Amino acid sequence: MPLELIVQVYNINHGHNSEANASEVLNMLFGEWDKEEYLEVACEEAREAGMEQEKLIIAKNLLSEGSTPEFVQRITGLSLDEIEEIDF
């Protein structure tokens, strides 16, 4: 399989739409694989995703209680664009 295709598949599977992570893919393919480092990175990514999800839940609750988008932005740190996309 051509290397470019591997990078594209990786990016698609990990929600990336560019080749910004190409060096990471190349390191995974040709470098030493460190299980402990991988687990640390995976845990950090999961924690960050959970925190982002929690922000969205808080924002949804605030909006459903009548808070303004600007107030929700100050409390959650979400952008106004992200807040406008929330269905409540």
N, C-alpha and C positions, 0 to 999 in steps of 0.2 A: 504494500500500500504506500503510495507516495506520501512523503512527510507533510506536504501542504494539506493533504486530505486528512491526515491524522490530527493536525492542528485544528482544522475546521470542525471535525467531529467533536474534539474535546471542547472547543468553544461553544458549540451548539448544546452539548450535554451539560455544560456548566453555566449556561445563560449569558455567555459573552458574545458580543456581536462584532468583535474585532480580533485582530491577532496580537493584542496587547499582552496576552499570556503565552505567547509562543515560546519564550525562553523557559517558562515553567514546564511546558510540555516537553521541550527538548531535554531539559534536565531529568524529567521523569523517565524519558525513553532511554537516554544514553548515560545519565549520571548515576551516582550511587543513590539508592533509595533508602531513606532513613525512616523506619516505621514510627519511631517516637516523634520525630519532627512532623511527619504526616498527621499523626494523631493530634498533636498540639494545634496545627493549622486547622484541621477539620473541626476540632472543638471550638476554636476561636470563631471560625466562620459560622458555626451553628449558634453560638452565643449571640453573635451580632445579628444574625437573621431573626432570632427569638426576640431580641430587644427591638428590632425594627417592627416586627409583628405586634409587639405589645404597644408601641407608639401608635400604630394604626388603630388598635382596639380602643385605646384611651381617647384618641381623636374622634373616633366614631361615637363614643359615649358622650363626650363633651358636646359635639355637634347636635346629637339627638336631644340633649338637655337645653339647647338654645344658645350655646356659646358661639361667639363670632369666630370666623376663620382666623382672624388676627390673634385672638386670645389663644386659640388652639395651637397656632404656630409658636407663640411664646412658651407655652407649656410643654409641647412635645418636641420642638425643634424641627418639625417637618416643614417643608416648603409649602407655600400657598398652592402651588400646582398639585402637590401630593394630596393636600387637604381637599381640594376641589374635586379630585377623583374618587373620594370616599362616598359610597352609597350608604345613606343612613335612614 
